[in-house]
Amino acid sequence: MNPIKQSTFIFLFLLVSLTSLNAQEKLEPQSINEGSINDKFEYVLRKSGNFKGTNGLPYEAVKRSMLLSLQKQTNDSINTLKSKLSKSNTTIINQNKEINDLKSNLSKTQATLDNTNKEKDSMALFGMQMSKTGYNMLMWTIIAALLALLILFIYKFKNSNAITKKAKQNLAEIEEEFDEHRRVALEREQKVRRQLQDEINKQKGA
């Protein structure tokens, strides 16, 4: 292998190794107050001392202060989780109540909408609800009946008017005939009177 390539390969290998170590050190908590509960247990195990007991079993020697701190932080985490869980339960209860209220309002709104559609598709007549089709048929029947009555009235009126005109014409003709008859009778009467007067005058002269 070329010495330059070999040196470059070794340099890159060392760089990657150092970067990996630094990243691993950064990932590992540097204090019992850092990281998650699992990280804190890992930290305590990492900082504890290893020894074998008289029975040959391995033991871990841990500082009491670290255990107390870990206990306190664990209890704090549990209490925090309990508080979050309680808040979550309260939120769930409130959301369920809101959902039930929304369902109730939705049912009322749907009922109102159904009634509105029913009223929209029906008409009130004399206090009774009728479908639009029935209402339209009734209205057209009434209109047709009124139109028929109007045509009948116009026919009767025209017929009565014609009869009245005819009666007036007949009356005028009768009045005219009566006037003519009266005139003739008056002339006849006057003629008879003149003849009678002439006769009287003749009788006086004789």
JOTABEL-V534594 format. One record per residue. RES is the residue in three letters. PHI is phi in radians with two decimals (* if undefined). Layout:
RES/PHI + RES/PHI
This chain:
MET/* + ASN/-1.09 + PRO/-1.04 + ILE/-1.16 + LYS/-1.13 + GLN/-1.10 + SER/-1.11 + THR/-1.11 + PHE/-1.10 + ILE/-1.11 + PHE/-1.09 + LEU/-1.14 + PHE/-1.10 + LEU/-1.11 + LEU/-1.13 + VAL/-1.13 + SER/-1.12 + LEU/-1.12 + THR/-1.10 + SER/-1.15 + LEU/-1.15 + ASN/-1.09 + ALA/-1.13 + GLN/-1.14 + GLU/-1.15 + LYS/-1.19 + LEU/-1.24 + GLU/-1.34 + PRO/-1.10 + GLN/-1.67 + SER/-2.65 + ILE/-1.23 + ASN/-1.60 + GLU/-1.92 + GLY/1.38 + SER/-1.44 + ILE/-1.06 + ASN/-1.10 + ASP/-1.08 + LYS/-1.21 + PHE/-1.10 + GLU/-1.07 + TYR/-1.12 + VAL/-1.10 + LEU/-1.11 + ARG/-1.21 + LYS/-1.55 + SER/-1.42 + GLY/-1.69 + ASN/-1.72 + PHE/-2.71 + LYS/-1.85 + GLY/-1.43 + THR/-1.18 + ASN/-1.52 + GLY/1.49 + LEU/-1.49 + PRO/-1.34 + TYR/-2.24 + GLU/-2.02 + ALA/-1.67 + VAL/-2.09 + LYS/-1.13 + ARG/-1.09 + SER/-1.10 + MET/-1.19 + LEU/-1.14 + LEU/-1.11 + SER/-1.12 + LEU/-1.12 + GLN/-1.08 + LYS/-1.07 + GLN/-1.17 + THR/-1.14 + ASN/-1.09 + ASP/-1.07 + SER/-1.12 + ILE/-1.11 + ASN/-1.11 + THR/-1.10 + LEU/-1.12 + LYS/-1.08 + SER/-1.10 + LYS/-1.10 + LEU/-1.14 + SER/-1.11 + LYS/-1.10 + SER/-1.12 + ASN/-1.11 + THR/-1.08 + THR/-1.09 + ILE/-1.11 + ILE/-1.07 + ASN/-1.10 + GLN/-1.16 + ASN/-1.12 + LYS/-1.11 + GLU/-1.09 + ILE/-1.11 + ASN/-1.12 + ASP/-1.10 + LEU/-1.13 + LYS/-1.11 + SER/-1.10 + ASN/-1.11 + LEU/-1.14 + SER/-1.12 + LYS/-1.12 + THR/-1.11 + GLN/-1.13 + ALA/-1.13 + THR/-1.09 + LEU/-1.12 + ASP/-1.10 + ASN/-1.13 + THR/-1.12 + ASN/-1.12 + LYS/-1.14 + GLU/-1.17 + LYS/-1.18 + ASP/-1.53 + SER/-2.33 + MET/-2.23 + ALA/-1.60 + LEU/-2.42 + PHE/0.96 + GLY/1.40 + MET/-1.95 + GLN/-1.48 + MET/-2.21 + SER/-1.18 + LYS/-1.04 + THR/-1.11 + GLY/-1.10 + TYR/-1.11 + ASN/-1.10 + MET/-1.09 + LEU/-1.11 + MET/-1.11 + TRP/-1.17 + THR/-1.11 + ILE/-1.11 + ILE/-1.09 + ALA/-1.11 + ALA/-1.13 + LEU/-1.13 + LEU/-1.13 + ALA/-1.12 + LEU/-1.12 + LEU/-1.14 + ILE/-1.08 + LEU/-1.10 + PHE/-1.12 + ILE/-1.10 + TYR/-1.09 + LYS/-1.09 + PHE/-1.12 + LYS/-1.09 + ASN/-1.08 + SER/-1.12 + ASN/-1.13 + ALA/-1.14 + ILE/-1.12 + THR/-1.12 + LYS/-1.08 + LYS/-1.09 + ALA/-1.14 + LYS/-1.09 + GLN/-1.11 + ASN/-1.09 + LEU/-1.13 + ALA/-1.10 + GLU/-1.13 + ILE/-1.12 + GLU/-1.08 + GLU/-1.13 + GLU/-1.12 + PHE/-1.13 + ASP/-1.09 + GLU/-1.13 + HIS/-1.11 + ARG/-1.14 + ARG/-1.10 + VAL/-1.12 + ALA/-1.14 + LEU/-1.15 + GLU/-1.11 + ARG/-1.11 + GLU/-1.11 + GLN/-1.11 + LYS/-1.12 + VAL/-1.12 + ARG/-1.14 + ARG/-1.11 + GLN/-1.11 + LEU/-1.15 + GLN/-1.18 + ASP/-1.08 + GLU/-1.13 + ILE/-1.14 + ASN/-1.13 + LYS/-1.10 + GLN/-1.15 + LYS/-1.21 + GLY/-1.21 + ALA/-1.31
